[in-house]
């Protein structure tokens, strides 16, 4: 089981990756939504905002107003960000759950 610090580091690494790609993605993806990531095995959550192809304002805690919700375990979160877990496979096997509108899902796909 990954720790809370490892989960935070994974999300910060994801934010850095998105920031590197933001200029190329910004013109293709018009997405400005609050996002929450719930880590089920640790009973914790993080939230931030996806805007301009970036993940900004990452902080601890849940955001009840989040329009995009990612739910997974600590190991799967770290594995997804590190590239050791393939998103489509994890999603198909129920290891990752995303609650978002269909339009937002299509836009998210372009970010990754």
N, C-alpha and C positions, 0 to 999 in steps of 0.2 A: 504494500500500500504506500503510495506517495504521500508526502507530508503537505500541509497547508502551504509551506514556503515553496515547495517544488511546484505545486499547482499555480501559485502566484507567479513564479518565475516562468512557467510555461506560457501563461497568458501574456506576460510582459514580452516574451520572445515572439509570440504571435503578433502582438501589437507592433513590435519592431519590424517584423516581416511585412505586415500590411503597410506600414509607413514607407518602407522601401519601394513598394509597388504602387503607392497612392497616386502618383502623378500619371502613370499609365492607365490606372483603373478609373480614376476620377471622372474622366470624360465619358466612360461607358456605364458607370454605375452611379445613379442618383439615389443614394440611400442615406437617410439620417434617422436612425432609430436607437432607442435605449435597448441595451442587451444585458441579459443576466446569464451567468454560467453557474449552475448548481452542481456541486460535487457530492453525490449521494452517500458514498461510504464515509466521508468525513463530516457530513452534516453541515457543510459550509456553502457559501455562495459568494460570487464576485459580480460586480456590475460596472458597466461603462457605457459608452455611446459609440456606435458605428456612424461615422460621418466623413464624407469626402474620401472614402476608401481607407480610412484609419480607424483604429480602436483607441479612443481617448478617455481620460478620466477614470481609469480602472481603479476600483476601490473595493474594499471588503463589504459584504452584505448583499442582500437581495434587493431588487427594485420591483415593487409590485406593479409599476406602470410599464415595465419592459415589454416591448413589442416582439422581441426575439428572445427565446429562452432555449439555452443549451443545457441538457442534463446528461451527466455521465459520471463515471467513477474517476478517482484520482489517477489511477494507473492508465486508464484509457485517455484521459485528458493529456497527460504528459506524453503518452505514446503518439497521439494524434499530432501534437505540435512538433515532436521530434521526428516524425515521419516513420515511426515503427509500427503504427497502426493505420491501416487504410480506412479513410472515412466511410466510403460506400459499404465496405464489408462490415464495419462496426455498426453502422446505421441499419443495415439489413438484418443483422443478428440481434438488434435491440440493445446494443451496448451504448449507443448514443441516440439521444432523442432531441429533435429540434421542433419547437413550437413557434411557428411564424406564419404569416400569410403566404399564399402561393407565390404572389409577386415578389415578396421579400426573399423567399427561398431561391427563386430564379436569379435575383440580384446577388445573393450571397454566393451562389455558385461561381459567379464571375470574379469574386474577390479571392477565392482560394485557388 
